[in-house]
Amino acid sequence: MLCKIFLLFYKLEMEIGVNARLLVQPYTGIAQYTRNLFRELAKADPSNNYVLVVPSPVPHKITAEFPKNVRFEVLPEKKFPSAGMRKVWWEQISVPALFDKLKVGIAFFTYPCNPWSADWYKKDVKTFVTVHDCIPWMHKCYRRGLLSRMYHAQTKKAVKKATKVFTVSGSSAEDIHKVCGVPESKIEVVYNDCAEIYKNPQDEKYVEEVLRRFSLKAEGYLLYVGGYDKRKNVKQLLKDHAEFGKVPLVLAGGKLYESGLYGSFDTNAMGNVVKTGFLDENELAALYRGCLGFINLSKAEGFNITILEAANCGAPMVLSDIPVHKEVAEDAAIYVEKSSVAAMNQLNDAAVRGRLRERGFNLAKKYSIKKYAQIVKNVLFS
């Protein structure tokens, strides 16, 4: 009898392989998605083993968050001269070969990099991919060179082959259906959520210390947190701030890649602009909590996790008037079509800030990574 119980338990265990490549770039939205989702998914599914595959070691402070049924497999890239070739070989040859070796029952790709080869889909492996947005397929500036165009053409074709496609907003789901031709029945919308640090109170003295380090005063600066590629529209933000001119503008983070697409971070700022460089989450949370307002004028997003970071920290928000921002932030922001100067002036009104802050707190309560992990679990094993 005991033997039968043991065999039943053994058969229930499964190796679930995850391409977690972006965890080695912890400042990216996909890294936060991977970190938050699979930490909670592994907790919700303790009977299976999760193997998160990365090209280089992940910081201990991140790996320590995960439960015991998660292990990290470092799979170094091949030493090709081209960074693009190293990336493609790793995604399309090395990772699938490792998944074969591990005999995974489920393969999960946290961005569009699931296998291009039709042979992969003849195997008895359920294959899932998360498409955060269709930006590289919809905007030519993200696929300038021949190799880039070929790469994105292949990823677009491969998305349709997956067992199921996850995405992070209804807006992205519509784009995936239209741009990639994925049937609506194969697309599952599972929203994002931010890290716990933004949800928990911070010591006021720590917040004051962070502000003092950058010579800032509480409610005496505007804040931008996000990427610096072209679609983020940071140049417009800098232009608007120069016209507004009443308080400093803080640009958190920096460029991840040396490319013309990321040139907005190098723009000679007009007026009082503070560039912090990359910060840890505690420092970012402190800046959100102390700001006069958080401003994001992005032209295209799949979700924009900084919205939830700001909302949880009580930062009044000014956002570009794009469908996904309205879907995610609802009534918790001032929306602008182009210039944000008038909205910046509105933030000088304490009553406006208080109303936006309260709406942000209410908005934040609607998002739960534990709830979303349970939805993913149900889809994986349905």
C-alpha positions in Angstrom: 0.0 0.0 0.0 2.8 2.5 1.0 4.6 1.6 -2.2 1.5 2.4 -4.3 1.1 5.8 -2.5 4.8 6.6 -3.1 4.5 5.7 -6.8 1.4 7.9 -7.1 3.2 10.8 -5.5 6.3 10.3 -7.7 4.2 10.4 -10.9 2.6 13.6 -9.8 6.0 15.4 -9.7 6.9 17.2 -12.9 9.9 19.2 -14.1 8.8 22.5 -15.4 11.4 24.3 -17.4 11.4 28.1 -17.5 13.5 30.4 -19.8 14.2 33.0 -17.1 16.9 34.8 -19.1 15.8 38.3 -18.1 16.3 37.7 -14.4 20.0 38.6 -15.0 18.7 42.1 -15.9 16.6 42.7 -12.7 15.6 46.3 -13.6 13.5 45.2 -16.6 9.8 44.7 -16.5 10.1 41.1 -17.8 12.6 40.3 -15.0 10.1 41.6 -12.4 7.3 39.6 -14.1 9.4 36.4 -14.0 10.5 36.9 -10.4 7.1 37.7 -9.0 5.1 35.1 -10.9 7.3 32.1 -10.5 8.0 32.8 -6.9 4.3 32.7 -6.2 3.5 29.9 -8.7 6.0 27.6 -7.1 4.5 28.3 -3.7 1.1 27.5 -5.0 2.3 24.3 -6.7 4.7 22.6 -4.2 4.3 19.2 -5.8 6.2 20.1 -8.9 9.8 21.3 -9.5 10.6 24.5 -11.3 13.9 24.9 -13.2 14.6 28.5 -14.0 17.3 28.7 -16.7 19.6 31.7 -16.9 22.7 32.5 -18.9 24.7 33.8 -15.8 24.2 33.7 -12.0 21.3 35.6 -10.5 22.0 37.6 -7.3 21.4 35.7 -4.1 18.9 38.3 -2.8 16.7 37.2 -5.6 17.2 33.5 -5.6 16.7 33.4 -1.8 13.0 34.6 -2.3 12.0 31.3 -4.0 10.7 28.2 -2.3 12.7 24.9 -2.2 11.0 23.4 -5.3 12.7 26.1 -7.5 16.3 25.7 -8.6 18.3 27.9 -10.9 20.3 26.4 -13.7 23.1 28.5 -15.1 23.5 27.7 -18.8 26.3 29.9 -20.2 26.1 31.3 -23.7 28.3 29.9 -26.4 31.3 32.2 -27.2 30.2 33.5 -30.6 31.6 36.9 -31.6 28.1 38.3 -32.2 25.9 39.1 -29.2 22.9 38.4 -31.4 24.1 35.0 -32.3 24.9 34.1 -28.7 21.4 35.1 -27.7 19.6 33.2 -30.5 21.8 30.0 -30.0 21.1 30.1 -26.3 17.3 30.5 -26.8 16.8 28.1 -29.7 19.5 25.4 -29.2 20.9 25.4 -25.7 17.6 25.9 -23.7 15.5 23.4 -25.7 18.4 20.8 -25.4 18.5 21.3 -21.7 14.7 20.9 -21.4 15.0 17.6 -23.4 17.7 16.4 -21.0 15.6 17.3 -18.0 12.5 15.6 -19.6 10.4 18.6 -18.7 6.6 18.1 -19.0 6.0 21.9 -19.3 8.2 24.5 -21.0 7.5 28.1 -20.1 9.1 31.0 -22.1 8.7 34.3 -20.3 9.0 36.4 -23.5 8.7 35.4 -27.2 11.5 33.0 -27.6 9.7 29.6 -27.7 11.3 27.2 -30.2 11.0 28.0 -33.9 11.5 24.4 -35.0 8.3 22.5 -35.8 10.0 19.3 -34.4 9.7 20.7 -30.9 5.9 20.7 -31.0 5.8 17.0 -32.0 7.0 16.2 -28.5 4.8 15.6 -25.5 5.7 18.9 -23.9 3.1 21.6 -23.2 4.6 24.9 -24.3 3.6 28.3 -23.0 4.9 31.7 -23.9 4.2 35.2 -22.4 3.9 38.0 -25.0 4.0 41.2 -23.0 3.4 43.4 -26.0 3.7 43.5 -29.8 5.9 46.5 -29.9 8.8 44.9 -31.9 6.4 43.6 -34.5 4.4 46.9 -34.7 7.2 49.5 -34.7 9.9 49.3 -37.3 12.5 51.1 -35.2 12.8 48.0 -33.1 13.9 45.8 -36.0 16.2 48.0 -38.1 18.9 45.5 -39.2 18.4 42.4 -41.4 19.2 40.0 -38.5 16.8 41.9 -36.2 14.0 41.6 -38.8 14.7 37.9 -39.3 14.7 37.3 -35.6 11.4 39.1 -34.9 9.8 37.4 -38.0 10.6 34.0 -36.5 9.4 34.9 -33.0 6.1 36.1 -34.4 5.6 32.8 -36.3 6.6 30.7 -33.2 4.1 32.4 -30.9 1.2 30.8 -32.8 2.7 27.3 -32.2 2.5 27.5 -28.4 -0.1 25.6 -26.4 -1.2 28.8 -24.8 -0.1 32.4 -25.0 -0.2 34.5 -21.8 -0.3 38.2 -21.9 -0.5 41.0 -19.3 -3.4 43.2 -20.5 -6.5 43.1 -22.6 -4.9 45.7 -24.9 -2.0 43.4 -25.6 -4.3 40.5 -26.1 -6.1 42.4 -28.9 -2.7 43.2 -30.5 -1.5 39.6 -30.3 -4.7 38.4 -32.0 -4.5 41.0 -34.8 -0.7 41.1 -35.3 0.3 37.5 -34.7 -2.9 35.8 -35.8 -3.2 33.9 -32.6 -6.8 32.7 -32.0 -8.5 34.5 -29.1 -9.2 31.1 -27.5 -5.4 30.5 -27.1 -4.7 33.9 -25.4 -5.0 34.1 -21.6 -4.8 37.6 -20.0 -3.1 37.5 -16.6 -2.3 40.9 -15.2 0.9 42.0 -13.7 1.7 43.1 -10.1 4.6 44.9 -8.5 7.0 43.6 -5.9 6.0 43.5 -2.2 8.5 46.3 -1.3 6.2 48.8 -2.9 3.2 47.5 -0.9 4.8 47.7 2.5 5.3 50.8 4.6 8.8 52.3 4.8 10.6 54.0 7.7 10.2 57.7 7.3 13.8 58.4 8.2 14.9 56.1 5.4 12.8 57.9 2.9 14.2 61.2 4.1 17.8 59.8 3.8 17.2 58.8 0.2 15.8 62.2 -0.7 18.7 64.0 1.1 21.2 61.9 -0.9 19.8 63.4 -4.1 19.2 66.9 -2.6 15.5 66.5 -2.9 12.6 67.7 -0.7 9.3 65.8 0.0 6.7 66.7 -2.6 9.3 68.9 -4.2 10.2 66.9 -7.3 8.6 65.1 -10.2 9.6 61.5 -10.9 10.1 59.3 -13.9 10.8 55.6 -13.6 11.1 53.4 -16.7 13.0 52.7 -19.8 14.7 55.1 -22.1 14.0 53.7 -25.5 12.2 55.8 -28.1 8.6 54.8 -27.3 9.0 55.9 -23.7 8.8 59.5 -25.0 11.2 60.9 -22.4 12.2 63.7 -24.7 8.7 65.1 -24.6 8.8 64.8 -20.8 12.1 66.8 -20.7 10.6 69.4 -22.9 7.5 69.7 -20.8 9.5 69.9 -17.6 11.7 72.7 -18.9 8.5 74.7 -19.6 7.1 73.9 -16.2 10.3 74.6 -14.4 9.0 74.8 -10.8 10.6 71.7 -9.2 13.4 69.2 -10.2 12.6 66.2 -12.5 14.2 63.0 -11.3 15.1 60.4 -14.0 15.6 57.1 -12.2 17.5 54.2 -13.9 19.6 54.4 -17.0 20.2 52.8 -20.4 20.3 49.0 -20.6 21.7 49.0 -24.2 23.9 51.2 -26.3 21.7 51.9 -29.3 20.1 54.9 -31.0 16.8 53.7 -29.6 18.0 54.6 -26.1 19.3 58.0 -26.8 16.8 59.9 -24.8 18.8 59.3 -21.6 21.7 61.1 -23.2 19.7 64.2 -24.1 21.1 67.3 -22.7 18.5 68.1 -20.1 17.0 71.6 -20.0 16.4 72.8 -16.5 16.8 71.1 -13.2 17.1 67.3 -13.9 18.5 64.7 -11.5 19.8 61.4 -12.9 20.0 58.8 -10.2 21.4 55.8 -12.1 20.1 52.3 -11.3 18.6 52.0 -7.8 17.4 49.1 -5.7 13.7 48.6 -5.0 13.9 50.2 -1.5 15.4 53.4 -3.0 12.9 53.5 -5.8 10.0 53.0 -3.3 11.3 55.9 -1.3 11.4 58.2 -4.4 7.8 57.2 -5.3 6.7 58.0 -1.7 8.3 61.4 -1.6 7.5 62.8 -5.1 5.1 65.5 -6.0 4.0 63.3 -8.9 5.0 60.4 -11.1 4.9 61.1 -14.8 5.0 58.6 -17.7 4.3 59.7 -21.2 5.0 56.4 -23.0 3.5 56.0 -26.5 3.3 52.2 -26.3 3.2 49.6 -23.4 2.1 46.1 -22.7 1.2 46.9 -19.1 3.7 49.3 -17.5 4.4 48.0 -14.0 5.6 51.4 -12.8 1.9 52.4 -12.6 1.4 49.9 -9.8 4.6 50.8 -8.1 3.5 54.4 -8.0 -0.1 53.6 -6.9 1.1 51.4 -4.0 3.4 54.1 -2.8 0.8 56.9 -3.0 2.4 58.8 -5.8 -0.1 61.0 -7.8 0.1 59.9 -11.4 0.2 61.7 -14.8 0.1 59.3 -17.7 -0.1 59.4 -21.5 -3.6 58.8 -22.8 -3.1 55.4 -24.4 -5.5 52.4 -24.1 -3.4 50.2 -21.8 -2.8 53.0 -19.3 -6.5 53.6 -19.0 -7.0 49.8 -18.7 -4.4 49.5 -15.9 -4.7 52.8 -14.0 -8.5 53.5 -14.5 -9.4 56.7 -12.7 -6.2 57.0 -10.7 -4.3 59.3 -13.0 -4.5 62.5 -15.0 -4.3 61.6 -18.7 -2.6 63.8 -21.3 -2.5 63.4 -25.1 0.8 65.3 -25.7 2.0 68.1 -23.4 1.9 67.4 -19.7 2.6 70.9 -18.5 -1.0 71.6 -17.5 -1.1 68.3 -15.6 2.1 69.2 -13.8 0.5 72.5 -12.7 -2.5 70.5 -11.4 -0.2 68.6 -9.1 0.6 71.8 -7.2 -3.0 71.5 -5.8 -2.9 69.5 -2.6 -6.5 68.4 -3.1 -5.8 67.0 -6.5 -2.8 65.1 -5.1 -4.9 63.7 -2.3 -7.6 62.6 -4.6 -5.2 60.9 -6.9 -3.3 59.3 -4.0 -6.5 57.8 -2.6 -7.6 56.5 -6.0 -4.1 55.0 -6.4 -4.4 53.1 -3.1 -7.8 51.7 -4.1 -6.4 50.7 -7.5 -3.5 48.8 -6.0 -5.9 46.6 -4.0 -7.3 45.2 -7.3 -4.0 43.6 -8.3 -2.6 40.4 -6.6 0.3 38.3 -7.9 -1.0 35.4 -5.7 -4.3 35.5 -7.5 -2.6 35.6 -10.9 -0.2 32.8 -10.0 -3.2 30.6 -9.2 -4.8 31.5 -12.6 -1.5 30.5 -14.4 -1.4 27.3 -12.4 -4.9 26.4 -13.5 -4.1 27.0 -17.1 -0.8 25.0 -17.0 -2.5 21.9 -15.6 -5.8 22.1 -17.3 
